[in-house]
């Protein structure tokens, strides 16, 4: 199974998420891209990529942006009936890139108020790979202890601040 979910949240560094999707598609992986509302806003600000609010329209835009058809999927964050929300259709891996501290904290607490958090919860439950890529490294003294999500259950990886500026992404 080569199904990988990539989530983009409202943390700075949305270019990481886009580049990751680009490389996964190039490697012929099946990718599902999920975006939070804040993630869409930051993505638009940092990259100029304005995405539609409706899932079907957003999917068409994303497929056009990446130049692919069936290898890329997208669901609305309130679509808890999406196949990826079920353990029986759990993705091979979930990468949240960039991952806001709010999202990391909700995942660590086992809360799943949207599809992205639900998919992360499913990945943990099904013992699939979960990678959180915060703007800065997770630290054990962070409020709410979001590093708890990575202790023995997932992985964190800090982003490179050099890619966070608008000038760095052209």
N, C-alpha and C positions, 0 to 999 in steps of 0.2 A: 504494500500500500504506500503510495507516495502523496498522500493527502496532507497538506500542511496549512494550518490557519495562521494568518498574520494579522495582528491587531495593531491599529494605530490609535493612540490616545492623545490627550491634550498636552503632553510634555513636549518641550522643544526637541527638535531633531527628527521631524517627520520624513526627512530625506532618507534616513536609515531604513525606515519601513518601505519606502518606494524602491530603493536600491535592492533591498532584500527580496521583494516580490519579483523584481526584474531578473535577478540572478536565479531564483527558484524556477521561474518560468523558462529561463534559458536552459536550465538543467532538466527540463521536461517534467517538472513536478506539477501536481494538481494543487492549485492555491486558492484558498478562500480568504478574501480580504475583508476585514471588519473594521469599521471606523466609528469612534464615538463622536458625539456632536462637537466636543471640544477638539477632537482630533481633526475633524473636517476644517474647523476654523484655523487651527495652527497650520495645517497642510496648505490651505489657501494663502495664508500670510507668508509662509516660508518658501513656497514653491510657485505660487500663482495658479495652482490647479484648483479650480472651482468645481465642486462636484454637486450634482443634483441631490435633493433630499429623498426622492422616491428611489427605492432599491433597484427597480428595473432600469430606470434612467441612469442611475449611478453606475450600474453594472455595464451598461452600453458605453458610457464614458470611459470607464476603467479599461475595458477590453480594447477600445480605440487607442487609449493612451499607451498601453503595453503592446498593442499590435497582435493580440491573440483572440481566440474565440472561446472554445469550450474548456480550456485548461484553467480559466479564472472564473471563480464564482464570488458572489457577494450577497449578503442578507441584511435586512434591516435589524437593528439592535433589539427591537421588540419582538422579533420572530422566533419565539421559543419552540416553534414546530419545525424549524430548520433541521435537516438531518444531523448536522454537527452538534446539536444540543443533546443528543442521545448517546449513551454509552455504547449502544450497539453499532453506532456509526462514528465512533470517536476518531478524530484525526490522528495521524502518526505523531504529529508534534504541533505545539502551539507556541508561537513566538509573538510576544507583545513588544513592539518596537516602533516608537519609544513607548515606555510604560510609565505613566504618571504614578506618583506616590499614592494618590487616592486609589487608583486601580490596584496597585500592589497590596495596599492595606486591605481592600475589600476581598481580594483573593485570599490573602493570609487569614482573614477572619471567616472565610467560607461563605461569604455573601455573594449572591449572583443575581443582581438586579437587572442585568441586561445579557444579551446573547454572548458577548465577549467574555464576561465574567463566568457565565454558565459553562462555556467551552473550556475555560481554564480549570474550572471545578471538575468537569468530566475528565480532562486530561490527568489531573491528579488522582481521581478516583480509579481510573482505568490504568494507572501507572504508565502513562505516555509522557513524552518529553514536554516540559514546559520551560521556556526561556523568557525571562523578563529582562528587557534592556532599558534601564532607567537612564535619564540624562546623566546622573551622577551615580557612583557606586552605592548600593544599599549598605547601610551601616546598622549595626545592631542597636545603636542608641537612637535611631530615627523614631519619631513619634509613632506609636502604634505598632512598633516592631515589625515592619513589613518584611524584614529579612527572614522572619520565621517561615515564610512561604518557600524559601530556597533551601532551608536546612533539611537535607535528605529527601526533598520532594521535587525541587526544581532547580534552576540555575539562574544567576544574574550575571549581567555583563554590562559594564559602563560604556556609554557612547563617547565619541571623540568630540570635544567641544569645538574643534576646528571646522567641523561640518555644520555647525549650528547657525552660522551667520548667513544672511541672505546673499552676501557677496561670494561666499564659498560654494553656493549651489547654482550660481549663475542666474 
